[in-house]
Amino acid sequence: WHLGGSDYSAESRALSYTVYKWSSYSSTYLPENILVDKPNDQSSRWSSESNYPPQFLILKLERPAIVQNITYGKYEKTHVCNLKKFKVFGGMSEENMTELLSSGLKNDFNKETFTLKHKIDEQMFPCRFIKIVPLMSWGPSFNFSIWYIELHGVEDPDVVQPCLNWYSKVSLF
């Protein structure tokens, strides 16, 4: 690639994050379990303490990035706690987030990747925080479980910085 032309497309890669905040969790099903992908380990997941809204996880990226995809890992078998419906929000602060996705998982053992909204009026916008909000599990009245989350996007400062500059101007209004 070269910087002069518009054919420069930054590398999309797995983004590092920490689990920053959560609504609740039950017993040993800690929020940070979503950082490791262990599809054959029944206990390697976050599980909410109840299915009363709002249940959520907030992930904090190591640095601002254009977050393009989210991948959900799952247990090796179907599971009543899998998310039948969920929403994903993102933004530079946890107080000011945009809805990036409203979808659901199939109740199977295959990883699923979703494209996240990452443009406003054709302009890419950066996120520092990603909030996952489970809305419904496959089993009625079961708690929500998330087994594994991987975020993909662009964190190259050459790409992100101009988007940050644009975003900070727009978000003042």
PAKOLRO-986228 format. One line per 2 residues: number of its first residue (from 0); their letters; for each residue x, y, z of N, C-alpha, C, CB. Coordinates in nm, 4 decimals, always signed. Glycine has a CB too. Layout:
BEGIN
NUM) a) X/Y/Z/X/Y/Z/X/Y/Z/X/Y/Z; ...
//
This chain:
BEGIN
0) wh) +0.0843/-0.1179/+0.0000/+0.0000/+0.0000/+0.0000/+0.0883/+0.1234/+0.0000/-0.0957/+0.0002/+0.1213; +0.0338/+0.2354/-0.0405/+0.1082/+0.3604/-0.0287/+0.0146/+0.4675/+0.0223/+0.1714/+0.4020/-0.1642
2) lg) +0.0715/+0.5656/+0.0908/-0.0109/+0.6652/+0.1580/-0.0716/+0.7682/+0.0643/+0.0698/+0.7349/+0.2610; -0.0124/+0.7829/-0.0538/-0.0580/+0.8887/-0.1433/-0.1990/+0.8689/-0.1950/+0.0345/+0.8997/-0.2583
4) gs) -0.2358/+0.7436/-0.2253/-0.3630/+0.7213/-0.2936/-0.4733/+0.6799/-0.1999/-0.3470/+0.6176/-0.3994; -0.5914/+0.6591/-0.2571/-0.7048/+0.6185/-0.1760/-0.7107/+0.4660/-0.1657/-0.8357/+0.6739/-0.2349
6) dy) -0.6124/+0.3981/-0.2252/-0.6145/+0.2521/-0.2199/-0.5511/+0.1997/-0.0911/-0.5421/+0.1938/-0.3412; -0.5213/+0.2908/+0.0010/-0.4674/+0.2502/+0.1300/-0.5829/+0.1977/+0.2143/-0.3938/+0.3687/+0.2015
8) sa) -0.5820/+0.0686/+0.2426/-0.6846/+0.0196/+0.3355/-0.6123/-0.0433/+0.4522/-0.7827/-0.0832/+0.2670; -0.6463/+0.0025/+0.5698/-0.5755/-0.0439/+0.6889/-0.6154/-0.1866/+0.7206/-0.6043/+0.0476/+0.8090
10) es) -0.5263/-0.2522/+0.7863/-0.5436/-0.3900/+0.8252/-0.6506/-0.4031/+0.9345/-0.4106/-0.4479/+0.8729; -0.7465/-0.4909/+0.9113/-0.8422/-0.5207/+1.0168/-0.7845/-0.6349/+1.0991/-0.9835/-0.5571/+0.9584
12) ra) -0.7828/-0.6183/+1.2313/-0.7235/-0.7220/+1.3149/-0.8023/-0.7362/+1.4438/-0.5763/-0.6903/+1.3452; -0.7701/-0.8408/+1.5182/-0.8339/-0.8604/+1.6481/-0.7891/-0.7473/+1.7406/-0.7983/-1.0009/+1.7087
14) ls) -0.8838/-0.6869/+1.8099/-0.8552/-0.5735/+1.8971/-0.8488/-0.6199/+2.0428/-0.9623/-0.4629/+1.8798; -0.7489/-0.5702/+2.1162/-0.7420/-0.6076/+2.2588/-0.8364/-0.5201/+2.3386/-0.5969/-0.5944/+2.3136
16) yt) -0.8991/-0.5831/+2.4361/-0.9906/-0.5097/+2.5234/-0.9874/-0.5707/+2.6623/-1.1347/-0.5106/+2.4666; -1.0413/-0.4949/+2.7576/-1.0631/-0.5485/+2.8912/-1.2126/-0.5408/+2.9188/-0.9801/-0.4702/+2.9998
18) vy) -1.2599/-0.6227/+3.0104/-1.3993/-0.6136/+3.0519/-1.4030/-0.5050/+3.1589/-1.4560/-0.7531/+3.1056; -1.4720/-0.3970/+3.1285/-1.4645/-0.2736/+3.2054/-1.5752/-0.2659/+3.3116/-1.4733/-0.1535/+3.1118
20) kw) -1.6973/-0.3001/+3.2734/-1.8111/-0.2960/+3.3661/-1.9099/-0.4055/+3.3285/-1.8806/-0.1562/+3.3641; -1.9930/-0.4444/+3.4259/-2.0953/-0.5445/+3.3983/-2.2130/-0.5203/+3.4905/-2.0399/-0.6883/+3.4159
22) ss) -2.3277/-0.5723/+3.4510/-2.4500/-0.5529/+3.5286/-2.4508/-0.6474/+3.6482/-2.5753/-0.5757/+3.4406; -2.4112/-0.7715/+3.6276/-2.4150/-0.8735/+3.7323/-2.3418/-0.9959/+3.6782/-2.5636/-0.9087/+3.7749
24) ys) -2.3186/-1.0924/+3.7654/-2.2743/-1.2240/+3.7186/-2.3140/-1.3267/+3.8232/-2.1194/-1.2271/+3.6923; -2.3269/-1.4509/+3.7802/-2.3647/-1.5529/+3.8776/-2.2461/-1.6438/+3.9069/-2.4845/-1.6355/+3.8266
26) st) -2.2271/-1.6720/+4.0320/-2.1214/-1.7554/+4.0915/-1.9878/-1.7441/+4.0193/-2.1647/-1.8996/+4.0924; -1.9442/-1.8505/+3.9551/-1.8091/-1.8501/+3.8960/-1.8084/-1.8033/+3.7507/-1.7485/-1.9892/+3.9042
28) yl) -1.9241/-1.7646/+3.6980/-1.9320/-1.7249/+3.5570/-1.8944/-1.5775/+3.5429/-2.0747/-1.7504/+3.4999; -1.7657/-1.5506/+3.5609/-1.7167/-1.4130/+3.5678/-1.7141/-1.3452/+3.4313/-1.5781/-1.4105/+3.6281
30) pe) -1.7310/-1.2120/+3.4303/-1.7288/-1.1382/+3.3029/-1.6014/-1.1624/+3.2217/-1.7435/-0.9897/+3.3297; -1.4845/-1.1705/+3.2900/-1.3608/-1.1859/+3.2121/-1.3464/-1.3233/+3.1449/-1.2418/-1.1621/+3.3019
32) ni) -1.4384/-1.4165/+3.1736/-1.4370/-1.5451/+3.1036/-1.4550/-1.5293/+2.9526/-1.5462/-1.6354/+3.1589; -1.5131/-1.4176/+2.9099/-1.5370/-1.3998/+2.7660/-1.4077/-1.3705/+2.6901/-1.6372/-1.2866/+2.7428
34) lv) -1.2974/-1.3496/+2.7619/-1.1690/-1.3209/+2.6961/-1.1035/-1.4459/+2.6395/-1.0740/-1.2541/+2.7938; -1.1460/-1.5630/+2.6845/-1.0863/-1.6876/+2.6349/-1.1913/-1.7735/+2.5655/-1.0211/-1.7663/+2.7504
36) dk) -1.1486/-1.8367/+2.4587/-1.2387/-1.9192/+2.3793/-1.2193/-2.0653/+2.4185/-1.2140/-1.8986/+2.2270; -1.3099/-2.1189/+2.5010/-1.3034/-2.2602/+2.5410/-1.4397/-2.3236/+2.5182/-1.2594/-2.2753/+2.6906
38) pn) -1.4687/-2.3586/+2.3926/-1.6039/-2.4064/+2.3597/-1.6422/-2.5374/+2.4309/-1.6150/-2.4261/+2.2100; -1.5438/-2.6110/+2.4825/-1.5802/-2.7375/+2.5473/-1.5831/-2.7261/+2.6987/-1.4835/-2.8466/+2.5067
40) dq) -1.5708/-2.6041/+2.7508/-1.5726/-2.5835/+2.8950/-1.7026/-2.5143/+2.9354/-1.4500/-2.5004/+2.9402; -1.7897/-2.5895/+2.9984/-1.9221/-2.5434/+3.0385/-1.9142/-2.4196/+3.1287/-1.9969/-2.6556/+3.1101
42) ss) -1.8030/-2.4022/+3.2018/-1.7949/-2.2912/+3.2968/-1.7234/-2.1693/+3.2396/-1.7245/-2.3363/+3.4222; -1.6718/-2.1786/+3.1169/-1.5960/-2.0676/+3.0593/-1.6885/-1.9690/+2.9882/-1.4900/-2.1203/+2.9616
44) rw) -1.7609/-1.8929/+3.0696/-1.8557/-1.7961/+3.0131/-1.8913/-1.6946/+3.1183/-1.9831/-1.8658/+2.9600; -1.9471/-1.5820/+3.0707/-2.0111/-1.4887/+3.1623/-2.1576/-1.5273/+3.1650/-1.9904/-1.3377/+3.1188
46) ss) -2.2145/-1.5304/+3.2828/-2.3577/-1.5526/+3.2937/-2.4141/-1.4452/+3.3853/-2.3900/-1.6963/+3.3473; -2.5215/-1.3799/+3.3384/-2.5833/-1.2756/+3.4194/-2.6513/-1.3408/+3.5401/-2.6858/-1.1925/+3.3353
48) es) -2.6723/-1.2604/+3.6428/-2.7336/-1.3133/+3.7640/-2.8842/-1.3294/+3.7463/-2.7037/-1.2220/+3.8830; -2.9427/-1.2505/+3.6571/-3.0860/-1.2618/+3.6305/-3.1080/-1.2272/+3.4840/-3.1706/-1.1682/+3.7249
50) ny) -3.2329/-1.2407/+3.4385/-3.2612/-1.1981/+3.3009/-3.3434/-1.0701/+3.3022/-3.3358/-1.3094/+3.2227; -3.3449/-1.0014/+3.4184/-3.4139/-0.8723/+3.4248/-3.3259/-0.7645/+3.3645/-3.4514/-0.8363/+3.5705
52) pp) -3.3833/-0.6849/+3.2742/-3.3026/-0.5779/+3.2149/-3.2730/-0.4684/+3.3167/-3.3740/-0.5183/+3.0933; -3.1710/-0.3895/+3.2974/-3.0730/-0.4086/+3.1891/-2.9564/-0.4958/+3.2361/-3.0202/-0.2717/+3.1390
54) qf) -2.9268/-0.5990/+3.1619/-2.8048/-0.6771/+3.1825/-2.7087/-0.6321/+3.0725/-2.8321/-0.8355/+3.1780; -2.5800/-0.6241/+3.1037/-2.4858/-0.5766/+3.0018/-2.3427/-0.6090/+3.0406/-2.5012/-0.4258/+2.9804
56) li) -2.2565/-0.6024/+2.9419/-2.1114/-0.6018/+2.9601/-2.0593/-0.4801/+2.8854/-2.0439/-0.7360/+2.9081; -1.9672/-0.4065/+2.9467/-1.9014/-0.2971/+2.8745/-1.7547/-0.3344/+2.8580/-1.9171/-0.1593/+2.9502
58) lk) -1.7089/-0.3359/+2.7342/-1.5704/-0.3684/+2.7025/-1.4966/-0.2386/+2.6737/-1.5610/-0.4668/+2.5813; -1.3740/-0.2299/+2.7218/-1.2941/-0.1097/+2.6955/-1.1762/-0.1500/+2.6087/-1.2456/-0.0420/+2.8288
60) le) -1.1671/-0.0897/+2.4917/-1.0565/-0.1186/+2.4010/-0.9277/-0.0580/+2.4546/-1.0862/-0.0652/+2.2598; -0.8189/-0.1234/+2.4220/-0.6873/-0.0748/+2.4634/-0.6637/+0.0660/+2.4106/-0.5764/-0.1696/+2.4142
62) rp) -0.7082/+0.0914/+2.2885/-0.6976/+0.2255/+2.2306/-0.8155/+0.2441/+2.1358/-0.5600/+0.2461/+2.1558; -0.8493/+0.3707/+2.1040/-0.9618/+0.3935/+2.0128/-0.9405/+0.3195/+1.8807/-0.9803/+0.5444/+1.9868
64) ai) -1.0485/+0.2661/+1.8258/-1.0389/+0.1896/+1.7011/-1.1697/+0.2010/+1.6242/-1.0053/+0.0406/+1.7295; -1.1609/+0.1711/+1.4956/-1.2807/+0.1567/+1.4136/-1.3196/+0.0095/+1.4287/-1.2560/+0.1990/+1.2595
66) vq) -1.4270/-0.0163/+1.5017/-1.4647/-0.1552/+1.5307/-1.5616/-0.2027/+1.4230/-1.5290/-0.1683/+1.6732; -1.5155/-0.2993/+1.3415/-1.5921/-0.3395/+1.2236/-1.6750/-0.4662/+1.2447/-1.4988/-0.3601/+1.1079
68) ni) -1.6227/-0.5581/+1.3254/-1.6917/-0.6859/+1.3444/-1.6870/-0.7297/+1.4888/-1.6306/-0.7934/+1.2562; -1.7877/-0.8077/+1.5261/-1.7865/-0.8746/+1.6561/-1.8112/-1.0229/+1.6306/-1.8948/-0.8139/+1.7545
70) ty) -1.7340/-1.1073/+1.6966/-1.7516/-1.2521/+1.6840/-1.7895/-1.3083/+1.8200/-1.6222/-1.3207/+1.6296; -1.8956/-1.3871/+1.8197/-1.9402/-1.4569/+1.9398/-1.8959/-1.6019/+1.9305/-2.0946/-1.4466/+1.9575
72) gk) -1.8171/-1.6468/+2.0286/-1.7877/-1.7886/+2.0395/-1.8985/-1.8523/+2.1212/-1.6477/-1.8137/+2.1039; -1.9148/-1.9846/+2.1071/-2.0233/-2.0520/+2.1778/-1.9750/-2.1820/+2.2403/-2.1400/-2.0795/+2.0829
74) ye) -2.0620/-2.2386/+2.3205/-2.0391/-2.3704/+2.3794/-2.0494/-2.4744/+2.2690/-2.1411/-2.4001/+2.4943; -1.9886/-2.5911/+2.2913/-1.9844/-2.6935/+2.1860/-2.1202/-2.7558/+2.1546/-1.8891/-2.8021/+2.2257
76) kt) -2.2194/-2.7330/+2.2407/-2.3549/-2.7838/+2.2144/-2.4527/-2.6661/+2.2205/-2.3952/-2.8961/+2.3180; -2.5778/-2.6899/+2.1768/-2.6783/-2.5849/+2.1919/-2.6940/-2.5561/+2.3414/-2.8157/-2.6270/+2.1270
78) hv) -2.7369/-2.4367/+2.3743/-2.7460/-2.3994/+2.5160/-2.8607/-2.3019/+2.5380/-2.6135/-2.3374/+2.5647; -2.9408/-2.3264/+2.6432/-3.0577/-2.2416/+2.6706/-3.0195/-2.0969/+2.7010/-3.1366/-2.2984/+2.7871
80) cn) -2.8945/-2.0742/+2.7453/-2.8531/-1.9385/+2.7816/-2.7954/-1.8591/+2.6645/-2.7515/-1.9448/+2.8920; -2.7817/-1.9219/+2.5476/-2.7327/-1.8478/+2.4309/-2.8247/-1.7296/+2.4015/-2.7229/-1.9406/+2.3070
82) lk) -2.7677/-1.6249/+2.3444/-2.8446/-1.5017/+2.3211/-2.9292/-1.5111/+2.1952/-2.7510/-1.3817/+2.3111; -3.0593/-1.5168/+2.2134/-3.1502/-1.5176/+2.0999/-3.1631/-1.3775/+2.0423/-3.2879/-1.5718/+2.1409
84) kf) -3.1531/-1.2773/+2.1317/-3.1565/-1.1369/+2.0885/-3.0594/-1.0568/+2.1722/-3.2997/-1.0777/+2.0997; -2.9900/-0.9652/+2.1063/-2.8979/-0.8770/+2.1781/-2.8777/-0.7499/+2.0970/-2.7616/-0.9476/+2.2049
86) kv) -2.8233/-0.6493/+2.1635/-2.7828/-0.5263/+2.0952/-2.6390/-0.4963/+2.1318/-2.8757/-0.4067/+2.1326; -2.5707/-0.4273/+2.0406/-2.4341/-0.3833/+2.0665/-2.4297/-0.2326/+2.0429/-2.3302/-0.4593/+1.9750
88) fg) -2.3686/-0.1621/+2.1385/-2.3525/-0.0174/+2.1289/-2.2038/+0.0146/+2.1337/-2.4295/+0.0563/+2.2433; -2.1661/+0.1303/+2.0816/-2.0259/+0.1682/+2.0882/-2.0104/+0.3184/+2.0894/-1.9492/+0.1089/+1.9720
90) gm) -1.8976/+0.3640/+2.1437/-1.8700/+0.5068/+2.1447/-1.7377/+0.5367/+2.2124/-1.9820/+0.5819/+2.2140; -1.7018/+0.6634/+2.2152/-1.5766/+0.7051/+2.2784/-1.5910/+0.7172/+2.4296/-1.5300/+0.8379/+2.2203
92) se) -1.7133/+0.7287/+2.4796/-1.7339/+0.7314/+2.6245/-1.8506/+0.6389/+2.6547/-1.7611/+0.8779/+2.6776; -1.8576/+0.5896/+2.7780/-1.9666/+0.4968/+2.8106/-2.1001/+0.5686/+2.8224/-1.9364/+0.4233/+2.9405
94) en) -2.0970/+0.7021/+2.8367/-2.2211/+0.7776/+2.8499/-2.2830/+0.8095/+2.7139/-2.1958/+0.9065/+2.9267; -2.2012/+0.8038/+2.6098/-2.2475/+0.8501/+2.4797/-2.2217/+0.7424/+2.3745/-2.1778/+0.9826/+2.4406
96) mt) -2.3186/+0.6534/+2.3575/-2.2981/+0.5423/+2.2647/-2.4055/+0.5382/+2.1575/-2.2956/+0.4105/+2.3401; -2.3663/+0.4823/+2.0436/-2.4536/+0.4661/+1.9280/-2.4845/+0.3173/+1.9134/-2.3875/+0.5239/+1.7974
98) el) -2.6055/+0.2847/+1.8718/-2.6367/+0.1440/+1.8454/-2.5622/+0.0984/+1.7204/-2.7901/+0.1229/+1.8287; -2.4846/-0.0094/+1.7338/-2.4044/-0.0604/+1.6228/-2.4657/-0.1856/+1.5612/-2.2630/-0.0900/+1.6697
100) ls) -2.5507/-0.2541/+1.6381/-2.6062/-0.3809/+1.5902/-2.7231/-0.4227/+1.6769/-2.4988/-0.4910/+1.5890; -2.8257/-0.4789/+1.6124/-2.9348/-0.5429/+1.6837/-2.9552/-0.6752/+1.6125/-3.0674/-0.4540/+1.6862
102) sg) -2.9313/-0.7862/+1.6816/-2.9357/-0.9155/+1.6131/-2.9585/-1.0281/+1.7129/-2.8059/-0.9398/+1.5345; -2.9235/-1.1485/+1.6729/-2.9376/-1.2639/+1.7611/-2.8482/-1.3764/+1.7126/-3.0842/-1.3106/+1.7681
104) lk) -2.8228/-1.4707/+1.8025/-2.7388/-1.5856/+1.7681/-2.8262/-1.7052/+1.7354/-2.6418/-1.6198/+1.8833; -2.7776/-1.7906/+1.6474/-2.8409/-1.9199/+1.6263/-2.8056/-2.0051/+1.7478/-2.7940/-1.9877/+1.4905
106) nd) -2.8952/-2.0945/+1.7849/-2.8651/-2.1801/+1.8991/-2.7895/-2.3042/+1.8513/-2.9954/-2.2204/+1.9739; -2.6625/-2.2825/+1.8189/-2.5780/-2.3934/+1.7755/-2.4388/-2.3711/+1.8334/-2.5736/-2.4046/+1.6186
108) fn) -2.3390/-2.4453/+1.7829/-2.2042/-2.4352/+1.8415/-2.1083/-2.3617/+1.7498/-2.1490/-2.5739/+1.8723; -2.1574/-2.3045/+1.6391/-2.0679/-2.2344/+1.5465/-2.0492/-2.0898/+1.5878/-2.1219/-2.2413/+1.4038
110) ke) -1.9237/-2.0441/+1.5801/-1.8979/-1.9020/+1.6047/-1.9779/-1.8202/+1.5046/-1.7454/-1.8690/+1.5942; -2.0198/-1.7023/+1.5458/-2.0916/-1.6133/+1.4540/-2.0274/-1.4756/+1.4558/-2.2416/-1.6035/+1.4918
112) tf) -2.0059/-1.4229/+1.3365/-1.9462/-1.2902/+1.3230/-2.0484/-1.1962/+1.2609/-1.8164/-1.2953/+1.2372; -2.0582/-1.0763/+1.3177/-2.1524/-0.9753/+1.2701/-2.0757/-0.8488/+1.2347/-2.2616/-0.9455/+1.3768
114) tl) -2.1226/-0.7819/+1.1298/-2.0652/-0.6529/+1.0941/-2.1299/-0.5475/+1.1825/-2.0859/-0.6205/+0.9422; -2.0467/-0.4641/+1.2409/-2.0980/-0.3552/+1.3242/-2.1054/-0.2274/+1.2419/-2.0090/-0.3341/+1.4494
116) kh) -2.2036/-0.1452/+1.2719/-2.2099/-0.0131/+1.2092/-2.0840/+0.0620/+1.2525/-2.3424/+0.0659/+1.2498; -2.0065/+0.1126/+1.1577/-1.8860/+0.1875/+1.1955/-1.8692/+0.3146/+1.1119/-1.7622/+0.0989/+1.1801
118) ki) -1.9809/+0.3559/+1.0472/-1.9779/+0.4806/+0.9701/-2.1019/+0.5626/+1.0007/-1.9681/+0.4519/+0.8183; -2.0851/+0.6937/+1.0039/-2.1972/+0.7868/+1.0108/-2.1815/+0.8757/+0.8882/-2.1993/+0.8710/+1.1477
120) de) -2.2822/+0.8772/+0.8025/-2.2717/+0.9550/+0.6771/-2.1406/+0.9266/+0.6039/-2.2825/+1.1058/+0.7066; -2.1112/+0.7988/+0.5815/-1.9914/+0.7567/+0.5073/-1.8602/+0.7856/+0.5805/-1.9887/+0.8249/+0.3732
122) qm) -1.8671/+0.8392/+0.6989/-1.7447/+0.8694/+0.7735/-1.7283/+0.7657/+0.8852/-1.7489/+1.0152/+0.8325; -1.6120/+0.7003/+0.8869/-1.5874/+0.6018/+0.9918/-1.5747/+0.6720/+1.1265/-1.4599/+0.5194/+0.9612
124) fp) -1.6272/+0.6104/+1.2312/-1.6139/+0.6708/+1.3640/-1.5463/+0.5725/+1.4599/-1.7528/+0.7133/+1.4191; -1.4673/+0.6259/+1.5530/-1.3916/+0.5434/+1.6463/-1.4736/+0.5082/+1.7702/-1.2638/+0.6149/+1.6872
126) cr) -1.4387/+0.3981/+1.8331/-1.4985/+0.3578/+1.9608/-1.3864/+0.3262/+2.0583/-1.5937/+0.2347/+1.9432; -1.4123/+0.3548/+2.1843/-1.3221/+0.3117/+2.2900/-1.3948/+0.2102/+2.3775/-1.2720/+0.4328/+2.3744
128) fi) -1.5302/+0.2217/+2.3770/-1.6132/+0.1335/+2.4578/-1.7136/+0.0598/+2.3698/-1.6860/+0.2130/+2.5672; -1.7351/-0.0674/+2.4003/-1.8367/-0.1476/+2.3334/-1.9248/-0.2058/+2.4428/-1.7729/-0.2609/+2.2429
130) ki) -2.0549/-0.1879/+2.4272/-2.1478/-0.2381/+2.5278/-2.2361/-0.3448/+2.4639/-2.2341/-0.1226/+2.5876; -2.2376/-0.4625/+2.5247/-2.3203/-0.5722/+2.4748/-2.4389/-0.5870/+2.5693/-2.2383/-0.7066/+2.4640
132) vp) -2.5595/-0.5795/+2.5137/-2.6806/-0.5856/+2.5937/-2.7647/-0.7062/+2.5517/-2.7615/-0.4550/+2.5798; -2.7622/-0.8137/+2.6308/-2.8466/-0.9298/+2.6001/-2.9933/-0.8944/+2.6256/-2.8043/-1.0537/+2.6856
134) lm) -3.0823/-0.9368/+2.5356/-3.2239/-0.9044/+2.5505/-3.3105/-1.0288/+2.5723/-3.2724/-0.8292/+2.4281; -3.2663/-1.1427/+2.5171/-3.3471/-1.2634/+2.5284/-3.2572/-1.3853/+2.5086/-3.4635/-1.2627/+2.4247
136) sw) -3.2765/-1.4865/+2.5934/-3.2002/-1.6106/+2.5752/-3.2900/-1.7129/+2.5057/-3.1477/-1.6662/+2.7128; -3.2290/-1.8222/+2.4588/-3.3059/-1.9229/+2.3858/-3.4031/-1.9965/+2.4770/-3.2122/-2.0225/+2.3191
138) gp) -3.3658/-2.0165/+2.6028/-3.4590/-2.0794/+2.6968/-3.5370/-1.9710/+2.7665/-3.3848/-2.1689/+2.7999; -3.6718/-1.9779/+2.7685/-3.7485/-1.8727/+2.8335/-3.7067/-1.8628/+2.9804/-3.9010/-1.8999/+2.8211
140) sf) -3.6929/-1.7435/+3.0290/-3.6581/-1.7122/+3.1684/-3.5237/-1.7678/+3.2150/-3.7648/-1.7641/+3.2581; -3.4329/-1.7932/+3.1221/-3.2970/-1.8299/+3.1624/-3.2091/-1.7056/+3.1653/-3.2376/-1.9363/+3.0665
142) nf) -3.1032/-1.7114/+3.2456/-3.0051/-1.6034/+3.2473/-2.9321/-1.5998/+3.1143/-2.9051/-1.6208/+3.3639; -2.8617/-1.4906/+3.0903/-2.7886/-1.4736/+2.9653/-2.6457/-1.5220/+2.9817/-2.7906/-1.3266/+2.9201
144) si) -2.5952/-1.5911/+2.8809/-2.4542/-1.6296/+2.8823/-2.3856/-1.5814/+2.7563/-2.4391/-1.7817/+2.8962; -2.2632/-1.5318/+2.7749/-2.1760/-1.5010/+2.6610/-2.0497/-1.5810/+2.6855/-2.1460/-1.3441/+2.6465
146) wy) -2.0124/-1.6621/+2.5869/-1.9016/-1.7555/+2.6029/-1.7685/-1.6916/+2.5676/-1.9238/-1.8783/+2.5174; -1.7686/-1.6158/+2.4588/-1.6426/-1.5599/+2.4097/-1.6745/-1.4468/+2.3150/-1.5553/-1.6680/+2.3397
148) ie) -1.5963/-1.3381/+2.3232/-1.6158/-1.2236/+2.2323/-1.4819/-1.1848/+2.1716/-1.6794/-1.1017/+2.3073; -1.4835/-1.1679/+2.0411/-1.3656/-1.1161/+1.9716/-1.4112/-0.9949/+1.8911/-1.2989/-1.2260/+1.8785
150) lh) -1.3350/-0.8870/+1.9014/-1.3650/-0.7661/+1.8252/-1.2591/-0.7490/+1.7176/-1.3711/-0.6408/+1.9179; -1.3032/-0.7122/+1.5980/-1.2092/-0.6885/+1.4881/-1.2284/-0.5480/+1.4349/-1.2281/-0.7923/+1.3749
152) gv) -1.1172/-0.4871/+1.3968/-1.1269/-0.3538/+1.3406/-0.9901/-0.2963/+1.3145/-1.2050/-0.2628/+1.4322; -0.9867/-0.1649/+1.2999/-0.8642/-0.0949/+1.2639/-0.8225/-0.0069/+1.3808/-0.8832/-0.0106/+1.1344
154) ed) -0.7003/-0.0273/+1.4293/-0.6521/+0.0595/+1.5376/-0.5308/+0.1406/+1.4951/-0.6177/-0.0235/+1.6606; -0.4959/+0.1324/+1.3670/-0.3844/+0.2085/+1.3132/-0.4094/+0.3582/+1.3328/-0.3632/+0.1756/+1.1637
156) pd) -0.3223/+0.4265/+1.4090/-0.3437/+0.5694/+1.4397/-0.3584/+0.6560/+1.3138/-0.2276/+0.6220/+1.5239; -0.2919/+0.6186/+1.2040/-0.3028/+0.6967/+1.0799/-0.4463/+0.6990/+1.0298/-0.2103/+0.6393/+0.9713
158) vv) -0.5200/+0.5931/+1.0588/-0.6597/+0.5856/+1.0153/-0.7513/+0.6403/+1.1237/-0.6986/+0.4403/+0.9806; -0.7234/+0.6041/+1.2482/-0.8132/+0.6369/+1.3583/-0.8093/+0.7853/+1.3948/-0.7780/+0.5537/+1.4795
160) qp) -0.6897/+0.8463/+1.3923/-0.6763/+0.9851/+1.4369/-0.7657/+1.0831/+1.3596/-0.5322/+1.0282/+1.4240; -0.7634/+1.0798/+1.2251/-0.8524/+1.1711/+1.1512/-0.9994/+1.1467/+1.1864/-0.8317/+1.1545/+0.9992
162) cl) -1.0370/+1.0208/+1.2095/-1.1752/+0.9881/+1.2458/-1.2078/+1.0440/+1.3841/-1.1979/+0.8349/+1.2429; -1.1094/+1.0360/+1.4731/-1.1261/+1.0917/+1.6084/-1.1477/+1.2425/+1.6013/-1.0028/+1.0596/+1.6966
164) nw) -1.0677/+1.3091/+1.5187/-1.0788/+1.4548/+1.5033/-1.2179/+1.4919/+1.4527/-0.9703/+1.5083/+1.4061; -1.2630/+1.4171/+1.3493/-1.3949/+1.4418/+1.2920/-1.5020/+1.4168/+1.3968/-1.4187/+1.3529/+1.1681
166) ys) -1.4903/+1.3045/+1.4680/-1.5913/+1.2632/+1.5644/-1.6030/+1.3632/+1.6792/-1.5585/+1.1247/+1.6189; -1.4886/+1.4171/+1.7254/-1.4947/+1.5090/+1.8385/-1.5629/+1.6397/+1.7967/-1.3528/+1.5370/+1.8935
168) kv) -1.5525/+1.6778/+1.6699/-1.6237/+1.7969/+1.6229/-1.7735/+1.7700/+1.6172/-1.5720/+1.8404/+1.4842; -1.8103/+1.6547/+1.5596/-1.9516/+1.6223/+1.5407/-2.0228/+1.6022/+1.6732/-1.9662/+1.4978/+1.4552
170) sl) -1.9554/+1.5379/+1.7677/-2.0242/+1.5033/+1.8920/-2.0428/+1.6235/+1.9849/-1.9475/+1.3948/+1.9642; -1.9888/+1.7382/+1.9459/-2.0115/+1.8587/+2.0259/-2.1533/+1.9126/+2.0035/-1.9071/+1.9671/+1.9910
172) f) -2.2137/+1.8726/+1.8892/-2.3456/+1.9292/+1.8567/-2.4580/+1.8456/+1.9146/-2.3630/+1.9409/+1.7056
//
